[in-house]
């Protein structure tokens, strides 16, 4: 358990620049309130699910598969949102795609530790048998 705590702490410490970039982007990158709301909802929910998967992993418990799949989908969607939202902003397509690719590249580098941990967490939660004496799969302890 101690190794998992240190691994999680190291990943989140390395991801601080990505979190700061996310907050700065939510605060000013997109000009339409609907875009800001959508980005905020997706990113914050994806991070919350990541933390939830990590905490349950630290305690050797398994989340319901629906939460894992939702977290995976929102994590992927968080990368896809860059070009979709930039394209809808009245910017020429070639310029929007170039800016989006640069932002996605920076974001991917900054969140690479969390992305690697997310892959491990998804694998753990989808394949690990429940710990003895628990039934987290159905949301209750025995």
DRENBA-75509 format. One line per field, with one value per atom (N, C-alpha, C, CB): residue in one letter; chain; atom name; x, y, z. Coordinates in steps of 0.1 Angstrom, whole numbers. Glycine has a CB too. Layout:
# residues N
rest	(A, ...)
kette	(A, ...)
atom	(CA, ...)
xx	(X, ...)
yy	(Y, ...)
zz	(Z, ...)
This chain:
# residues 142
rest	(X, X, X, X, X, X, X, X, X, X, X, X, X, X, X, X, X, X, X, X, X, X, X, X, X, X, X, X, X, X, X, X, X, X, X, X, X, X, X, X, X, X, X, X, X, X, X, X, X, X, X, X, X, X, X, X, X, X, X, X, X, X, X, X, X, X, X, X, X, X, X, X, X, X, X, X, X, X, X, X, X, X, X, X, X, X, X, X, X, X, X, X, X, X, X, X, X, X, X, X, X, X, X, X, X, X, X, X, X, X, X, X, X, X, X, X, X, X, X, X, X, X, X, X, X, X, X, X, X, X, X, X, X, X, X, X, X, X, X, X, X, X, X, X, X, X, X, X, X, X, X, X, X, X, X, X, X, X, X, X, X, X, X, X, X, X, X, X, X, X, X, X, X, X, X, X, X, X, X, X, X, X, X, X, X, X, X, X, X, X, X, X, X, X, X, X, X, X, X, X, X, X, X, X, X, X, X, X, X, X, X, X, X, X, X, X, X, X, X, X, X, X, X, X, X, X, X, X, X, X, X, X, X, X, X, X, X, X, X, X, X, X, X, X, X, X, X, X, X, X, X, X, X, X, X, X, X, X, X, X, X, X, X, X, X, X, X, X, X, X, X, X, X, X, X, X, X, X, X, X, X, X, X, X, X, X, X, X, X, X, X, X, X, X, X, X, X, X, X, X, X, X, X, X, X, X, X, X, X, X, X, X, X, X, X, X, X, X, X, X, X, X, X, X, X, X, X, X, X, X, X, X, X, X, X, X, X, X, X, X, X, X, X, X, X, X, X, X, X, X, X, X, X, X, X, X, X, X, X, X, X, X, X, X, X, X, X, X, X, X, X, X, X, X, X, X, X, X, X, X, X, X, X, X, X, X, X, X, X, X, X, X, X, X, X, X, X, X, X, X, X, X, X, X, X, X, X, X, X, X, X, X, X, X, X, X, X, X, X, X, X, X, X, X, X, X, X, X, X, X, X, X, X, X, X, X, X, X, X, X, X, X, X, X, X, X, X, X, X, X, X, X, X, X, X, X, X, X, X, X, X, X, X, X, X, X, X, X, X, X, X, X, X, X, X, X, X, X, X, X, X, X, X, X, X, X, X, X, X, X, X, X, X, X, X, X, X, X, X, X, X, X, X, X, X, X, X, X, X, X, X, X, X, X, X, X, X, X, X, X, X, X, X, X, X, X, X, X, X, X, X, X, X, X, X, X, X, X, X, X, X, X, X, X, X, X, X, X, X, X, X, X, X, X, X, X, X, X, X, X, X, X, X, X, X, X, X, X)
kette	(A, A, A, A, A, A, A, A, A, A, A, A, A, A, A, A, A, A, A, A, A, A, A, A, A, A, A, A, A, A, A, A, A, A, A, A, A, A, A, A, A, A, A, A, A, A, A, A, A, A, A, A, A, A, A, A, A, A, A, A, A, A, A, A, A, A, A, A, A, A, A, A, A, A, A, A, A, A, A, A, A, A, A, A, A, A, A, A, A, A, A, A, A, A, A, A, A, A, A, A, A, A, A, A, A, A, A, A, A, A, A, A, A, A, A, A, A, A, A, A, A, A, A, A, A, A, A, A, A, A, A, A, A, A, A, A, A, A, A, A, A, A, A, A, A, A, A, A, A, A, A, A, A, A, A, A, A, A, A, A, A, A, A, A, A, A, A, A, A, A, A, A, A, A, A, A, A, A, A, A, A, A, A, A, A, A, A, A, A, A, A, A, A, A, A, A, A, A, A, A, A, A, A, A, A, A, A, A, A, A, A, A, A, A, A, A, A, A, A, A, A, A, A, A, A, A, A, A, A, A, A, A, A, A, A, A, A, A, A, A, A, A, A, A, A, A, A, A, A, A, A, A, A, A, A, A, A, A, A, A, A, A, A, A, A, A, A, A, A, A, A, A, A, A, A, A, A, A, A, A, A, A, A, A, A, A, A, A, A, A, A, A, A, A, A, A, A, A, A, A, A, A, A, A, A, A, A, A, A, A, A, A, A, A, A, A, A, A, A, A, A, A, A, A, A, A, A, A, A, A, A, A, A, A, A, A, A, A, A, A, A, A, A, A, A, A, A, A, A, A, A, A, A, A, A, A, A, A, A, A, A, A, A, A, A, A, A, A, A, A, A, A, A, A, A, A, A, A, A, A, A, A, A, A, A, A, A, A, A, A, A, A, A, A, A, A, A, A, A, A, A, A, A, A, A, A, A, A, A, A, A, A, A, A, A, A, A, A, A, A, A, A, A, A, A, A, A, A, A, A, A, A, A, A, A, A, A, A, A, A, A, A, A, A, A, A, A, A, A, A, A, A, A, A, A, A, A, A, A, A, A, A, A, A, A, A, A, A, A, A, A, A, A, A, A, A, A, A, A, A, A, A, A, A, A, A, A, A, A, A, A, A, A, A, A, A, A, A, A, A, A, A, A, A, A, A, A, A, A, A, A, A, A, A, A, A, A, A, A, A, A, A, A, A, A, A, A, A, A, A, A, A, A, A, A, A, A, A, A, A, A, A, A, A, A, A, A, A, A, A, A, A, A, A, A, A, A, A, A, A, A, A, A, A, A, A, A, A)
atom	(N, CA, C, CB, N, CA, C, CB, N, CA, C, CB, N, CA, C, CB, N, CA, C, CB, N, CA, C, CB, N, CA, C, CB, N, CA, C, CB, N, CA, C, CB, N, CA, C, CB, N, CA, C, CB, N, CA, C, CB, N, CA, C, CB, N, CA, C, CB, N, CA, C, CB, N, CA, C, CB, N, CA, C, CB, N, CA, C, CB, N, CA, C, CB, N, CA, C, CB, N, CA, C, CB, N, CA, C, CB, N, CA, C, CB, N, CA, C, CB, N, CA, C, CB, N, CA, C, CB, N, CA, C, CB, N, CA, C, CB, N, CA, C, CB, N, CA, C, CB, N, CA, C, CB, N, CA, C, CB, N, CA, C, CB, N, CA, C, CB, N, CA, C, CB, N, CA, C, CB, N, CA, C, CB, N, CA, C, CB, N, CA, C, CB, N, CA, C, CB, N, CA, C, CB, N, CA, C, CB, N, CA, C, CB, N, CA, C, CB, N, CA, C, CB, N, CA, C, CB, N, CA, C, CB, N, CA, C, CB, N, CA, C, CB, N, CA, C, CB, N, CA, C, CB, N, CA, C, CB, N, CA, C, CB, N, CA, C, CB, N, CA, C, CB, N, CA, C, CB, N, CA, C, CB, N, CA, C, CB, N, CA, C, CB, N, CA, C, CB, N, CA, C, CB, N, CA, C, CB, N, CA, C, CB, N, CA, C, CB, N, CA, C, CB, N, CA, C, CB, N, CA, C, CB, N, CA, C, CB, N, CA, C, CB, N, CA, C, CB, N, CA, C, CB, N, CA, C, CB, N, CA, C, CB, N, CA, C, CB, N, CA, C, CB, N, CA, C, CB, N, CA, C, CB, N, CA, C, CB, N, CA, C, CB, N, CA, C, CB, N, CA, C, CB, N, CA, C, CB, N, CA, C, CB, N, CA, C, CB, N, CA, C, CB, N, CA, C, CB, N, CA, C, CB, N, CA, C, CB, N, CA, C, CB, N, CA, C, CB, N, CA, C, CB, N, CA, C, CB, N, CA, C, CB, N, CA, C, CB, N, CA, C, CB, N, CA, C, CB, N, CA, C, CB, N, CA, C, CB, N, CA, C, CB, N, CA, C, CB, N, CA, C, CB, N, CA, C, CB, N, CA, C, CB, N, CA, C, CB, N, CA, C, CB, N, CA, C, CB, N, CA, C, CB, N, CA, C, CB, N, CA, C, CB, N, CA, C, CB, N, CA, C, CB, N, CA, C, CB, N, CA, C, CB, N, CA, C, CB, N, CA, C, CB, N, CA, C, CB, N, CA, C, CB, N, CA, C, CB, N, CA, C, CB, N, CA, C, CB, N, CA, C, CB, N, CA, C, CB, N, CA, C, CB, N, CA, C, CB, N, CA, C, CB, N, CA, C, CB, N, CA, C, CB, N, CA, C, CB, N, CA, C, CB, N, CA, C, CB, N, CA, C, CB, N, CA, C, CB, N, CA, C, CB, N, CA, C, CB, N, CA, C, CB, N, CA, C, CB, N, CA, C, CB, N, CA, C, CB, N, CA, C, CB, N, CA, C, CB, N, CA, C, CB, N, CA, C, CB)
xx	(8, 0, 9, -9, 20, 28, 34, 40, 38, 44, 33, 49, 21, 10, 8, -3, 8, 6, 17, 6, 30, 41, 40, 54, 36, 35, 24, 31, 13, 2, 6, -11, 13, 17, 27, 24, 36, 46, 39, 56, 29, 22, 15, 12, 7, 0, 9, -10, 20, 30, 36, 42, 39, 43, 33, 49, 20, 9, 4, -3, 10, 6, 7, 15, 17, 17, 5, 29, 1, -11, -24, -12, -25, -36, -37, -36, -26, -25, -29, -11, -24, -27, -42, -19, -48, -62, -70, -66, -67, -74, -72, -69, -60, -58, -66, -43, -67, -75, -89, -72, -94, -109, -112, -112, -102, -104, -103, -94, -97, -96, -94, -85, -91, -88, -100, -83, -112, -124, -133, -131, -139, -146, -161, -144, -166, -181, -184, -187, -194, -197, -200, -209, -207, -210, -197, -219, -187, -175, -168, -166, -168, -161, -168, -161, -182, -189, -186, -204, -186, -183, -169, -185, -159, -146, -144, -136, -150, -149, -155, -156, -167, -173, -165, -187, -160, -153, -140, -150, -132, -119, -120, -111, -128, -129, -135, -138, -145, -150, -140, -163, -132, -122, -111, -115, -107, -97, -103, -92, -116, -122, -123, -136, -126, -127, -113, -133, -103, -89, -85, -79, -88, -84, -92, -88, -105, -113, -107, -127, -104, -98, -84, -95, -77, -64, -66, -56, -75, -77, -82, -87, -91, -95, -84, -108, -76, -64, -54, -57, -52, -43, -48, -42, -61, -67, -70, -80, -66, -67, -82, -60, -90, -104, -107, -113, -118, -121, -134, -122, -134, -146, -155, -142, -167, -176, -171, -191, -173, -167, -173, -170, -185, -191, -183, -206, -178, -170, -157, -168, -151, -139, -140, -133, -151, -153, -157, -164, -164, -167, -155, -177, -146, -133, -125, -126, -124, -116, -122, -116, -135, -141, -139, -156, -140, -138, -123, -143, -114, -100, -97, -92, -102, -100, -107, -105, -119, -126, -119, -140, -112, -105, -95, -99, -89, -79, -86, -70, -98, -105, -112, -116, -114, -121, -113, -124, -100, -92, -96, -77, -95, -98, -113, -94, -122, -136, -140, -144, -135, -139, -132, -136, -120, -113, -119, -98, -124, -130, -143, -133, -150, -163, -162, -172, -150, -147, -146, -135, -149, -147, -133, -152, -124, -110, -109, -100, -101, -99, -95, -89, -99, -97, -82, -104, -74, -60, -53, -53, -56, -50, -55, -54, -68, -74, -68, -89, -66, -60, -45, -61, -38, -24, -23, -17, -31, -31, -35, -40, -45, -50, -40, -63, -33, -23, -11, -17, -8, 3, -2, 7, -14, -20, -21, -33, -26, -28, -14, -34, -4, 10, 15, 19, 13, 18, 10, 16, -3, -12, -7, -26, -5, -1, 12, 0, 22, 34, 32, 45, 24, 22, 15, 15, 5, -3, 2, -17, 14, 19, 20, 32, 25, 25, 11, 32, 2, -12, -18, -20, -15, -20, -15, -16, -2, 4, -3, 19, -5, -11, -26, -11, -32, -46, -47, -52, -38, -37, -36, -26, -28, -26, -39, -14, -45, -57, -68, -61, -70, -81, -78, -81, -66, -63, -66, -48, -62, -64, -79, -58, -87, -101, -109, -106, -105, -112, -108, -111, -97, -92, -89, -80, -87, -84, -96, -78, -94, -105, -107, -102, -120, -122, -114, -137, -110, -103, -112, -97, -107, -115, -123, -106, -136, -145, -151, -137, -149, -156, -163, -145, -173, -180, -182, -194, -171, -171, -178, -157, -177, -183, -198, -182, -204, -219, -221, -226, -210, -211, -214, -222, -211, -213, -203, -228, -200, -191, -199, -183, -193, -199, -197, -195)
yy	(-12, 0, 13, 0, 12, 24, 27, 22, 17, 20, 26, 7, 22, 28, 42, 20, 45, 59, 68, 60, 64, 71, 73, 65, 62, 63, 73, 49, 72, 82, 96, 78, 98, 112, 117, 111, 108, 113, 117, 102, 108, 111, 125, 100, 126, 139, 151, 138, 149, 160, 164, 157, 154, 156, 162, 144, 160, 165, 179, 156, 185, 199, 209, 204, 209, 218, 216, 217, 203, 200, 206, 185, 204, 209, 224, 204, 231, 245, 250, 251, 243, 246, 244, 237, 233, 231, 243, 218, 247, 258, 271, 259, 273, 286, 285, 287, 274, 272, 274, 258, 268, 270, 284, 261, 291, 305, 315, 309, 311, 321, 317, 329, 304, 300, 301, 286, 296, 295, 307, 282, 313, 325, 323, 334, 312, 310, 303, 302, 308, 301, 287, 309, 283, 269, 260, 267, 265, 258, 257, 265, 268, 267, 257, 281, 257, 248, 233, 250, 231, 217, 213, 216, 221, 217, 215, 229, 224, 223, 210, 235, 207, 195, 182, 194, 182, 170, 169, 171, 179, 178, 176, 191, 183, 181, 168, 192, 163, 149, 139, 147, 140, 130, 130, 134, 141, 141, 136, 156, 139, 133, 118, 139, 113, 98, 92, 95, 99, 94, 93, 104, 104, 103, 92, 117, 91, 80, 66, 81, 64, 51, 49, 50, 60, 59, 56, 72, 63, 60, 46, 70, 41, 27, 17, 25, 21, 12, 12, 17, 23, 23, 14, 38, 14, 5, -9, 11, -12, -25, -29, -36, -19, -22, -19, -12, -24, -23, -15, -37, -5, 2, -5, 16, -1, -7, -3, -1, -13, -11, 1, -23, 5, 17, 29, 19, 31, 43, 43, 43, 31, 30, 33, 15, 28, 31, 46, 23, 52, 66, 74, 70, 71, 78, 77, 73, 65, 63, 72, 48, 72, 79, 94, 76, 99, 114, 117, 117, 108, 111, 113, 100, 104, 105, 117, 92, 120, 132, 145, 132, 145, 157, 161, 155, 151, 155, 159, 143, 153, 155, 169, 145, 174, 187, 199, 190, 198, 210, 213, 206, 204, 209, 211, 198, 204, 206, 220, 195, 224, 237, 249, 238, 247, 257, 259, 254, 248, 249, 257, 235, 256, 263, 277, 255, 282, 296, 306, 296, 303, 312, 314, 325, 305, 305, 297, 300, 301, 292, 278, 298, 268, 254, 251, 245, 255, 251, 257, 256, 269, 276, 269, 291, 266, 260, 246, 259, 239, 225, 226, 217, 236, 238, 241, 248, 251, 255, 244, 267, 236, 225, 214, 219, 211, 201, 205, 198, 218, 222, 221, 237, 226, 225, 210, 232, 202, 188, 181, 180, 185, 180, 184, 184, 196, 201, 194, 217, 194, 187, 173, 188, 165, 151, 150, 145, 158, 157, 160, 167, 170, 174, 163, 187, 157, 147, 132, 148, 131, 117, 108, 118, 114, 105, 100, 112, 110, 106, 97, 119, 99, 90, 76, 96, 74, 61, 54, 62, 62, 57, 53, 67, 61, 58, 45, 69, 42, 29, 18, 29, 19, 9, 8, 13, 19, 19, 12, 33, 15, 9, -6, 15, -10, -25, -31, -27, -25, -30, -31, -21, -21, -21, -30, -7, -32, -41, -56, -37, -59, -73, -78, -74, -70, -75, -81, -63, -92, -98, -89, -112, -88, -80, -86, -80, -77, -81, -89, -69, -98, -106, -98, -116, -102, -95, -82, -91, -79, -67, -71, -56, -63, -64, -50, -71, -44, -30, -30, -24, -41, -42, -38, -56, -41, -38, -27, -50, -20, -8, -10, 0, -22, -24, -34, -30, -32, -41, -53, -34, -64, -76, -77, -89)
zz	(0, 0, 0, 12, 7, 8, -6, 18, -13, -26, -35, -33, -34, -42, -38, -41, -26, -21, -27, -5, -26, -31, -47, -27, -53, -68, -72, -74, -65, -68, -65, -60, -53, -50, -60, -36, -65, -75, -88, -77, -92, -104, -103, -108, -92, -91, -89, -79, -83, -82, -96, -73, -104, -118, -127, -124, -123, -131, -127, -130, -117, -113, -125, -102, -133, -145, -154, -153, -156, -164, -158, -167, -145, -138, -138, -123, -137, -138, -152, -134, -162, -176, -178, -186, -173, -174, -168, -167, -156, -150, -157, -135, -162, -170, -183, -173, -189, -202, -199, -208, -189, -185, -183, -173, -177, -173, -185, -163, -196, -206, -221, -203, -223, -237, -246, -237, -242, -250, -247, -248, -257, -255, -253, -267, -256, -254, -241, -266, -234, -221, -222, -214, -233, -235, -236, -247, -243, -245, -231, -255, -224, -210, -201, -204, -202, -194, -198, -195, -211, -215, -212, -230, -214, -211, -196, -216, -188, -174, -169, -167, -174, -169, -173, -176, -185, -190, -182, -205, -182, -175, -160, -177, -153, -139, -135, -133, -143, -141, -144, -149, -154, -158, -146, -171, -141, -130, -118, -128, -115, -103, -104, -101, -115, -117, -116, -130, -121, -120, -106, -128, -98, -84, -77, -77, -80, -74, -77, -79, -90, -93, -86, -108, -84, -78, -63, -79, -56, -42, -39, -36, -47, -45, -49, -54, -58, -62, -50, -74, -43, -32, -21, -26, -19, -9, -14, -3, -26, -32, -34, -24, -38, -40, -55, -31, -60, -74, -76, -81, -85, -88, -98, -94, -98, -108, -122, -106, -131, -144, -152, -153, -148, -155, -152, -150, -139, -136, -143, -121, -145, -152, -167, -151, -173, -187, -189, -193, -179, -180, -179, -169, -169, -168, -180, -156, -186, -198, -210, -202, -211, -222, -220, -223, -208, -205, -207, -191, -203, -205, -220, -199, -228, -243, -248, -250, -244, -248, -245, -242, -234, -230, -240, -216, -247, -257, -270, -260, -273, -285, -285, -287, -273, -272, -277, -258, -277, -282, -296, -282, -306, -320, -322, -330, -315, -317, -313, -310, -301, -296, -304, -281, -308, -316, -329, -317, -335, -349, -348, -354, -337, -336, -332, -327, -332, -327, -338, -318, -351, -362, -367, -358, -363, -367, -379, -356, -389, -401, -397, -411, -405, -401, -400, -411, -409, -409, -397, -422, -394, -382, -369, -382, -368, -356, -354, -358, -364, -363, -359, -376, -364, -360, -345, -369, -341, -327, -318, -325, -322, -314, -313, -321, -324, -323, -314, -337, -314, -305, -290, -308, -287, -274, -269, -273, -278, -275, -272, -286, -279, -277, -263, -288, -260, -247, -236, -246, -238, -228, -226, -232, -237, -236, -228, -250, -231, -224, -209, -230, -206, -192, -184, -191, -190, -183, -186, -187, -192, -195, -182, -202, -171, -159, -155, -148, -155, -151, -162, -150, -174, -185, -183, -199, -180, -178, -166, -176, -155, -143, -147, -132, -155, -159, -166, -168, -175, -182, -172, -192, -162, -152, -143, -143, -140, -132, -139, -128, -152, -160, -160, -174, -163, -163, -150, -167, -139, -125, -123, -115, -125, -121, -130, -122, -143, -151, -150, -166, -145, -144, -131, -153, -121, -107, -101, -99, -94, -86, -74, -82, -69, -57, -45, -53, -36, -24, -15, -16, -7, 1, 11, 9, 12, 22, 16, 34, 4, -2, -15, -5, -18, -30, -36, -28, -39, -44, -58, -45, -65, -78, -77, -84, -66, -65, -55, -61, -51, -43, -28, -48, -23, -8, -3, -6, 10, 17, 23, 28, 23, 29, 43, 22)
